[in-house]
Amino acid sequence: MTSIDLRLGSLRATGYDVHRSGVRWLCESGQYVPPNQVFGYCNISLEPSTGRLSGPPPFAEELELQVAFAARVGGRISIDSTASRGGYLSVRGVDIWDAEAVIASIDPDPGTSPDLDLSRLRLLVLAGRRMTALADAHSGLLPGWHGRSRGWWCEEGETPVTLLSLGICDATGVVVGEQCAFFEMFAAASMPAQMVFIPDHPLAPAAPVLLDQMRRTPAQFDAIAADLRGFLLRPNATSSPDDLMFAGTLLSVMQRNPIRESYNIFSADGSSRLEPADAVLLSLNAEPQSILRHRKLGYYLHVMRHHQAAAGPAIRAWLTEAFEPVRRSVDDIKRDYETLIDTIGQTTGGRVIILNRMSTSGYEDISSYMAFDVPMSNTLANVASKELNLMLQDVADKRELRIIDVDAIAADIGGGEHLPDGIHQSGPMQMLLRQEIITALSGLRRPDMGAAAVRSRQIRSRVP
């Protein structure tokens, strides 16, 4: 088959002109590129078609907008060097988006069937909402510090299914991928989809925290802000820059409700608005055995230890004096999950997907459990993980919950090699988990999906 010119394809934002920067390449000319693998991207901006705004711009909060490209067929690629303008012209959107613009060509794999669609690139649109407007960077994939990042892809006439990732480290890498731009999800999922990622800094997404966010009123948030401000302004109190940065970030996160958020997108069809997420991805590892509860206002706070280290002395004193630790039993966590699943279902209609825990490292050498007090889960992490995994199964018996069986997958392919610390997975294991999540999302699009709980299938294939 002869070389195929690769064209940008249609991208429209209703009422706006799409401007793009020069292309930034992620491969060399002559390199082999598999189908659906991103090989370049550009920054974009939306400029009013009439020169005047009739209302707030639809992406006012998302100061990073980019489009990444992938060919629909594998082959050896030849890039058009003139498409990369260089300098600031590869940062600033200066060219009008032209659907017919050719930015590269590809010599397709032998045996590729001729198809008119092969010349049109697959487009992944990326958007980042900064934690603060000052957290900017001028180049790179989704640069800066974001309180929310997302990527979506769809063909003409398609509506994406949305996954909202609220997990910690074990879910983050699976969803955002190695370059933190959703490339692996984009390559693996042929269906139209939107991936949304909310980081866990500084507030970790434990079920009680998420329930508070869904229920919190503006008056309650004002009370939280006033209480924190009053603590930091006490007589003789000294707040460091770290304290003020931590406080501002925490309040920025606490005033939002990510599960209820809807999303503006644009595609070949123009602009549209998506409802709140179809599925919410959580991690069982985000549920602590002890959680902080505010002594006066009653709300919950869970900050991972490595994020607590970012706080200054005033915030650390506030966490100690204003909060009390509350011990959570397995039944408490079960009740919180059931309440959260019910609340999400009643509020947005969204489904819940949860990654369970790896329950054994393969290195346990305990020959007798006689020396451990009951309940052993208070002392032994592997026992606690087994009890929590069983608890999730009990929840799924009565609620519509999809469990991604990290424990079974790790046991199948070798936890010592692919999940050595029980949290952070290897690339091959992330690939398997990613496929499980995509399968779960595909199930959400089936009209015949019933109310019964959907169980995660156990992967039998071996990683080569």
N, C-alpha and C positions, 0 to 999 in steps of 0.2 A: 504494500500500500504506500502511496506517495505521502510526502510530508504534509501535515495539516497545519494551517494557520490557526492560531488560538486568539479568539476575539473576546473582548470584555463581556459582551452580552448586556442585556437591558437591566437597568437599575434606576428606579424613579422614586422620588419623594414628592408627594402631592403638594403643589404650591411652592416648590423649591427647586432650584437647579443644583445638581450634584457636581461639586468641584473636586478634583483629585490632584494629589501630588505626583511626582515621578515615582516609578516603581522601585521598591527595594527588593533585591533578589535574595532568596534563601537557597539557591543552588548555583552551580557553575554551568555555563553554556557547554553542551555536550554531555552533561551528566544524565544518567538514567533516572527517571522519576516514575514511581508507581502511580496507578490511577488514584485520584482523589487525595494525593499528597500535595499540600500547599508548597508552592515553589516561589511565591512572591507576594507582596502586599503593598498597599499605598495608604496614605492618610486621605481623608475626605472631609469636606465641610458642606453644609447645606446653606445656600444663599437664597433669600426670597426671590421668586421669579419676577415679581412686580417691583422689587426694590423697597417695598414697605412691608412691615409686619402688622397683621391684623390682631395678633394676640401673642402670648408667650410662645417662643419656639418650642417644638416638640421634644428637642433633645438639649434643652438649656442646661440640665444638670450633668449631662454626659459630655465632658469636654474632650474626650478621646473618641474619635470615630475613625474606623479603618475598614478596609476591604481586603481580604486575602483571596488568592486565586489557586485553583487546582484544575488540572486537566482531567477529563472524564475517561481517558485511556492512558495506559502506561506506555512509556517510550523514552527515546533520547531527545532531550529538549535543546532547542537553540533559542537563546534569548535575544531580544532586540535591544542592544545597548543604548539606543537613543531614547528608549522608554524610561530609562533612569536619568533624571535630569541632573542629579547631583546637588551637593550643597543644600541650601535651605529650600530649593525647589523640590527636593525629595521629602520635605517635611510639610510645607505649606501647600494647600490645594489651590492650584492655579489654572488647571486645565478642566474644561467642561467634560463631564463623563460622556464618552462616545461609545455606544454599544458595538459599533463596527470596528473600533480600534484594534489593531493587531499588535500584541506585545511580545509574542514568541511564536515559535512553531515547534512541532513535535514529529519525530519519526516513530510511528506507532509500532507496538509489538507485532510480530508476524502473526497473520491469521486474524487480525482485527477486522471485524465486519464494517463495511462502509456505513456511515450514519451521518446525516446532516447535522445532528446535535453535537458531534464530536468537536467541532470548531468552537463551540461556545463553552467558555470556562464555567466551572462551578464556583460560586461566590459565597464566601463566608464573611458576613458583616460583624464587626466587633465594636463594642461600645463600653466605655469605662466611666463610672461616676466616681470622681475623686473623693477621698475622705475629707480633704480640704482643697480649696481652689489653689492654695499655694503649693500643693504636692504635684507639681508638673515636671515633665521631662519632654525633651523636644524630639526624641527619636527612639525607635525600638518598637517592639510589639506591645501594645497596651501599656505604654510607659507611665510611670508615676505610681502613686499610692491610692488604691481604689477601695471604696467601701462596697462597691458592687461592680462586677464585670460580667459581660454576657456576649454570646455570639449566636447568630441564627443563620439558617440557610433554608431556602425553599425555592421550588420552581413555580412558574406562573400558574395561578389557580390553586395553589396549595396553602394550607394553614399549618404552621409549625405546632408541634406538641412541645410544651415547656417543662423542663426539669429545673427545679430550684435546689441547688446544693447548699445545705446548711451543715455539712459535716465538718470534722476536723481533719488532721493530716491524712488519715486513711481514706477519706473520701475526696480530698482536694486533688491529689495527683491523678486519680482516676478520671475526674471530670475535666480539669483544666489542662492536663497534659504537661509534658516536659518543658514546653515553652510558654506555659500559662496563657494559652490563647485558643484552647479547645480544638487544636488541630487533630488529635487522635480520635476524638468523638466525631468530628466532621468526616474524617476518612472512613470510620467504621460504620456510620449510620447513613443509609441511603434515603431514609424517610425524612421529611421536613421536620426540623427540630430547632429548638432554642435552648441553649444551656445558660443558666444564670448561676453565678457563684458569689456568695457572701462570705468573706473571710471571718475567722474566729478571733480577730483582734479588735478590742481587747475582751469582747464578750463572747464566751463559748456557748454554743447552741444546745444547752441541756433543755430537756422538756419543760421544766418549770419556768425557765427564762423565756422560752418561746411562748408559753401560755401567757405570761405577763405581758409580753409585747403585743399579743393579739387582743388582750383585754384592756390595756392601759388607755385611759382617757387623757385628753390634753391637760386637764386640771391635775391629774395624778403625776404627769410628767413635770409640770411646773413645780409641784411639791418636791419631787426628787431633785430637780435642778436647784431649787432654793435651799434644800437641806445640804447638798454638797457645797454650794457656794458659801453657805453660812459656816461650814466646818473649815473651809480653806481660809476664811477671813476672820477667824477667831483672834482675839487679842494675843499678841506674841507669837502667832502662827507664822511660819516662814514657808512659803510655797516655792518650790524650785521650778525651773522651766519644764522639767520632766513631769512634775505634778500637774501643771497647767495643760500640757500636751495630752496627758493621760485623761484628765477630766473632760477636756473638750471632745476628745475622740469617743469616750464612753457615752457622753450625753448625745453626741451625734448619732451613735448606734441605737441608743435606747429610745429615741423619739421616733424611730421608724418601725414599721411592721412589715418585714420582707415577705411574709406569707400572703398578705393581702394586696401586695403591689401588682399593678397591671403594667403593660409594656407597649411602648410605641415601637413599631418596626417599619421598614420600607424594603421593597423588593421590586421584582419586575412588574408587579401589579400596582405599584405605588405605595402609599402609606396606609397603614392599618393599625389597630390597637388590639393587643392580645389580652385576654382575661388573666387573672392570677394563675399561678403555676398549676399545670395538670398533675404534677407529681412533685413531692418534696422528699429529697434525699437526706437522711439523717445517719448518724453513726452511734452505735451503742457505746463506743469508747468515749463519747462526749458526756456520758452520764456518771457523775461522781457519786461516791458513797456518802460524801458529806458536802453540803452546799451552803453558801452564805445566805442568810435572810436578814433583811434590814430590821433592826429592833423596833423602830417606830413606824415605818411606812409599810413593812411587811412584804416588800418585793424581794425577788431572788437574784443573786448575782453569782456567776461562775466564771472566774478568770483563770486561765491555764497558768501554771507556775512560771513558765518562761515569759509570759506576758506580764505577770506581776512584777518581774524584774525590771520592766520598763518604767514602773511608777517611781515617783520620788518619795521622800520620807513622809510628806503630808498625806498622800494618798494611802500609803501603807498604814499610817496611823488611823485613817478613816476606815479602812477595811477591818482593822482590829477593834476599834471602839464602837463603830456604828452598826456592826453586823454581828450576828451570832451563828456559829456553825450548827447545821441541822443534819443529823444522821439520817440516811435514807436506807431503808431495807429493800430487798428485792420486790416485796409487795408494794412499797411506796413507788418505786420506779415503774412497776407495772401499771399502777393506777394513773400515774402521770402520763404514760404513753397512751393509755386508753382514752383519757380525757383529751389529750392533744389530737389524737386521730379523729375523735368525734367532733371536736371543735373545728378542725380543718375541713372535715366533710360537710358540716353544717354551714360553714362560713363561705367557703370557696368551691366546694365540691372536689377539691384535690385529693389525690391518693398519697399514701405514705410508703416510702421504700426505706428500709433500714439495713445497714451493714452490721452483721453481728461480729462477735469477737473471736479471735483465735484463742482456743481454750488450752492449748498445750504448746510449749516451745519444742518439745522433743528432747529437751535436756534435763527434765526433772529426774532427780535421783533419790527421791524420798522412798525409803523402804518400809517405813511404818508411820501411820498418821496418829498414833497413840499420843504423841507429845503435843498435839495441837488441840487447842480449846475449840469447843463448838460455839457458834458456827465457824467452821474452818474458812469460810469465804471472807471473814474479817482479817484473816492472816495470809491466806494463800491466793494469789491472783488467779492461778489457773482454775481453782475451785470456784471462785467468784465468777469467772467468765463462763464456766459451764452452767452455773445456776442462772445467770442472766440470759444465756442463749436459750435455755429451756423456757424461761419466762417469756421471751419473744414468741416462741412457738405457742404458748398459751394465749398470748394476745392475738396472734393470727388465727386462732381457732374461733374467736368471737368478733374480730374486727377485720376489715379489708386492709390487709397489710402484706406487702411483698418483702420477704427476707432475702437479702443477698448473702449467701452462705459462705462467708470468708473462711470460716473454720473448716468446712469440707474441702474447699478449693485448696487451702494451704496444706491440709493433710494429703490431698491427692497429688500435688506437684512437689511437695517438700517444703515445709514451713521453715526449716533451718536455713535453707538457701534463699527462699523467696519472701519470707516474712520474719527475719531474724529477731526483731525486737517486738513482734506482735502488732505493730502499728504501720510501719513504713514498708510498702511492697516493692518488689522488683518490677521492671518493665513487663516481663512476661505475665506476671500475676495481675498487674493492672490491666493488661489486655483482656484477660479472662473476666475480670470483674466488670470491665467496660461492656463486654458483650452481654453479660447478665443484665446490666442496667438497660441497655438498648432493647433487650428482649422484653423487659418489664414495660418500657415505654411503648413498644409496639403493641403490647397487650392493651394499653389504654386506648388505642385507636380502633380496637375491634368493637363493632356494635353489639356483639353477642356476649360481651364480658359481663358475667353475673356478679352477684353480691358476695359470693363465697370468697374466702381468702385464697389468694394466688400464692402458691409456694414456689420457692426458687428450686429449679432443677439442679441436680448435682452434676458437676462437670466431670466427665470421665476421660476426656482427651488429655494427653500428656503434653507438656511443653517440650518442644524439640531442643 
